[in-house]
Amino acid sequence: MAHANDHTPHTPHSPEAGFAGEEFWDSRYRESDRIWSGNANAVLAREAAALAPGRALDLGCGEGGDAVWLARQGWHVTGTDISGVALERAAAHAADAGVADRTAWERHDLAESFPAGEYDLVSACFLHTYGDFPRERVLRRAGAAVAPGGVLLVVGHAGWASWQEDRPEVDFPTPDEVVAQLELEAGAWEVLLAEEHVRAQDQPDGRPGTRTDNAVKVRRLRRGA
């Protein structure tokens, strides 16, 4: 999956065919000592800042930037990723940051399995990948893991970056489409945020570029019938 802190898989690394699974992502991470910045996603930091710390689940946690940031704010965080290489780095990041006791790491192919339990915050940032990945089903499962009073935050790309060519094998739903895909029960949820935003992002050659992302934040008011 495209993991926290940046962004969709780079075009040259796309698999020949099929779902980009564990082998693809382990290979992707082994290309460099660090893939992502190590910093928290800006939207996550903004939207979680006012929440009371509790139990959090970070889907597609990558090298752990978001999970470690949340742990530093007092959350107890479970980070999950398809890549064992990424999870090893995330655990090392948490240890270096002094929050190993507030973090746990689980390897899941979210198309096949999902962490157990209920959470006060479930975060799915840039959960995109190549191939036949059941993103809508995964996001609905993420919603089911939110405890009453808790929040689901979904951040994703609204399209390719300004310098990239469109690739039809990756779907970029609008915020309203994400809300619809969640199939939220009427009266059991409130939509707190559903918007697109444009941000600056440098191109691979260092020249300035832009990217349009979207964010959806919903709160569970009660368990459904």
C-alpha positions as CSV (number, residue, x, y, z in Angstrom):
1,M,0.0,0.0,0.0
2,A,1.0,3.6,-0.3
3,H,1.9,4.3,3.2
4,A,1.7,7.1,5.6
5,N,3.8,10.3,5.0
6,D,3.7,10.0,1.3
7,H,2.2,8.8,-1.4
8,T,1.2,6.5,-4.1
9,P,3.7,3.8,-5.4
10,H,6.1,5.4,-8.0
11,T,5.3,4.4,-11.6
12,P,8.6,2.5,-12.3
13,H,7.9,0.1,-9.4
14,S,4.4,-1.0,-10.4
15,P,4.0,-4.8,-10.6
16,E,3.6,-6.4,-14.0
17,A,0.1,-7.5,-13.2
18,G,-2.1,-8.3,-10.3
19,F,-2.2,-7.1,-6.7
20,A,0.9,-5.5,-5.2
21,G,1.4,-7.8,-2.3
22,E,3.9,-8.5,0.4
23,E,6.8,-9.4,-1.9
24,F,6.3,-6.2,-3.9
25,W,6.3,-4.0,-0.9
26,D,9.2,-5.8,0.9
27,S,11.2,-5.3,-2.3
28,R,10.2,-1.6,-2.5
29,Y,11.3,-1.0,1.1
30,R,14.6,-2.8,0.6
31,E,15.5,-0.3,-2.2
32,S,16.4,2.3,0.4
33,D,17.2,2.6,4.1
34,R,14.2,4.9,4.3
35,I,11.3,5.4,1.9
36,W,9.2,8.0,3.7
37,S,10.1,11.1,5.8
38,G,9.5,9.7,9.2
39,N,7.2,12.7,10.0
40,A,3.5,12.4,10.6
41,N,1.0,13.1,7.8
42,A,0.0,16.7,8.1
43,V,-3.8,16.0,7.9
44,L,-3.5,13.3,10.6
45,A,-1.6,15.7,12.9
46,R,-4.2,18.4,12.4
47,E,-7.3,16.3,12.8
48,A,-6.0,14.2,15.7
49,A,-4.6,17.1,17.7
50,A,-7.9,17.9,19.4
51,L,-8.8,14.3,20.1
52,A,-8.4,12.8,23.6
53,P,-5.7,10.1,23.4
54,G,-7.0,6.5,23.6
55,R,-6.5,3.4,21.4
56,A,-5.5,4.1,17.7
57,L,-5.2,1.8,14.7
58,D,-2.9,2.9,11.8
59,L,-3.7,1.0,8.6
60,G,-0.8,0.9,6.1
61,C,1.5,2.3,8.7
62,G,4.7,1.9,6.6
63,E,7.8,2.9,8.5
64,G,5.7,4.2,11.4
65,G,5.8,8.0,11.1
66,D,2.1,8.5,11.9
67,A,2.0,5.8,14.6
68,V,5.0,7.1,16.4
69,W,3.6,10.7,16.3
70,L,0.3,9.5,17.8
71,A,2.2,7.5,20.5
72,R,4.1,10.7,21.4
73,Q,0.7,12.4,21.9
74,G,-0.2,9.7,24.4
75,W,-2.1,7.3,22.2
76,H,-1.7,3.5,22.4
77,V,-1.2,2.6,18.8
78,T,-1.4,-0.6,16.7
79,G,0.3,-0.2,13.4
80,T,-0.4,-2.7,10.6
81,D,1.2,-3.1,7.2
82,I,1.6,-5.8,4.6
83,S,5.4,-5.4,4.6
84,G,7.5,-7.1,7.3
85,V,10.4,-4.9,6.3
86,A,8.4,-1.8,6.9
87,L,7.2,-3.1,10.3
88,E,10.7,-3.8,11.5
89,R,11.7,-0.2,10.7
90,A,8.5,1.1,12.4
91,A,9.4,-0.8,15.6
92,A,12.9,0.6,15.5
93,H,11.5,4.1,15.0
94,A,9.3,3.7,18.0
95,A,12.1,2.4,20.1
96,D,14.3,5.3,19.1
97,A,11.5,7.7,19.9
98,G,11.0,6.2,23.4
99,V,7.4,5.0,22.7
100,A,7.9,1.3,22.2
101,D,5.7,0.6,25.2
102,R,2.8,2.5,23.5
103,T,3.1,0.8,20.1
104,A,2.3,-2.6,18.7
105,W,3.0,-3.9,15.2
106,E,1.0,-6.5,13.2
107,R,1.5,-7.7,9.7
108,H,-1.7,-8.0,7.8
109,D,-2.7,-8.2,4.1
110,L,-5.8,-6.2,4.7
111,A,-7.5,-7.9,1.7
112,E,-7.3,-11.1,3.8
113,S,-7.1,-10.2,7.5
114,F,-7.7,-7.3,9.9
115,P,-6.5,-6.4,13.4
116,A,-8.9,-7.3,16.2
117,G,-10.5,-4.9,18.7
118,E,-12.2,-1.5,18.8
119,Y,-10.3,1.8,18.6
120,D,-11.0,5.4,19.4
121,L,-9.2,6.4,16.2
122,V,-8.7,4.5,13.0
123,S,-6.5,6.1,10.4
124,A,-6.2,5.1,6.8
125,C,-3.8,7.5,5.1
126,F,-2.9,6.9,1.4
127,L,-4.2,3.4,1.3
128,H,-3.7,3.0,-2.4
129,T,-2.0,0.2,-4.3
130,Y,-1.8,-1.3,-7.7
131,G,-4.0,-4.2,-8.8
132,D,-7.1,-5.7,-7.4
133,F,-7.2,-4.4,-3.9
134,P,-10.6,-4.3,-2.2
135,R,-10.2,-0.8,-0.7
136,E,-13.9,-0.1,-0.2
137,R,-14.3,-3.3,1.8
138,V,-11.2,-2.5,3.8
139,L,-12.5,0.9,4.7
140,R,-15.9,-0.5,5.7
141,R,-14.0,-2.9,8.0
142,A,-12.1,0.1,9.3
143,G,-15.3,1.8,10.2
144,A,-16.6,-1.3,12.0
145,A,-13.5,-1.2,14.2
146,V,-14.3,2.4,15.5
147,A,-15.6,2.4,19.0
148,P,-18.7,4.6,19.9
149,G,-17.5,8.2,20.1
150,G,-14.4,7.3,18.0
151,V,-13.2,8.7,14.7
152,L,-12.3,7.2,11.3
153,L,-9.9,9.3,9.3
154,V,-9.4,8.5,5.6
155,V,-6.8,10.5,3.6
156,G,-6.1,9.8,0.0
157,H,-5.0,11.1,-3.3
158,A,-7.6,12.8,-5.5
159,G,-5.5,12.2,-8.6
160,W,-2.0,11.9,-9.9
161,A,0.6,14.6,-9.1
162,S,1.0,17.4,-11.5
163,W,4.0,15.8,-13.2
164,Q,2.6,12.3,-13.4
165,E,0.8,10.6,-16.2
166,D,-2.7,9.2,-15.3
167,R,-2.7,5.4,-14.7
168,P,-6.1,3.7,-14.9
169,E,-5.2,0.9,-12.6
170,V,-5.4,3.1,-9.5
171,D,-8.7,4.6,-8.5
172,F,-8.9,8.0,-6.8
173,P,-12.4,8.4,-5.3
174,T,-13.8,11.9,-4.4
175,P,-14.5,12.7,-0.8
176,D,-18.3,12.2,-1.4
177,E,-17.5,8.8,-3.0
178,V,-15.5,7.8,0.0
179,V,-18.3,8.7,2.3
180,A,-20.7,6.7,0.2
181,Q,-18.4,3.7,0.0
182,L,-18.3,3.6,3.8
183,E,-22.0,2.8,3.9
184,L,-22.5,4.6,7.2
185,E,-25.7,3.8,9.0
186,A,-28.0,6.9,9.2
187,G,-28.1,8.3,12.7
188,A,-25.1,6.3,13.9
189,W,-22.4,8.5,12.4
190,E,-21.7,12.2,11.7
191,V,-19.5,13.4,8.9
192,L,-17.0,16.0,10.3
193,L,-14.9,16.5,7.2
194,A,-15.1,15.7,3.5
195,E,-13.0,17.9,1.3
196,E,-10.2,18.1,-1.2
197,H,-7.1,20.2,-0.7
198,V,-4.1,21.1,-2.9
199,R,-0.6,20.9,-1.4
200,A,2.9,21.5,-2.7
201,Q,5.0,18.5,-3.4
202,D,8.5,18.5,-5.0
203,Q,9.0,16.5,-8.1
204,P,11.6,13.7,-8.1
205,D,14.1,16.1,-9.7
206,G,13.5,18.7,-7.0
207,R,11.4,21.1,-9.1
208,P,8.2,22.3,-7.4
209,G,4.9,20.5,-8.1
210,T,1.5,20.1,-6.7
211,R,-0.8,17.3,-5.6
212,T,-4.5,17.2,-4.8
213,D,-5.6,15.0,-1.9
214,N,-8.8,14.5,-0.1
215,A,-9.8,13.8,3.5
216,V,-12.8,12.3,5.1
217,K,-13.3,12.3,8.9
218,V,-16.4,10.6,10.5
219,R,-17.4,10.0,14.1
220,R,-19.4,7.1,15.4
221,L,-22.2,8.3,17.5
222,R,-23.4,4.8,18.6
223,R,-23.4,1.2,17.6
224,G,-25.9,0.4,14.9
225,A,-28.8,-2.0,15.2
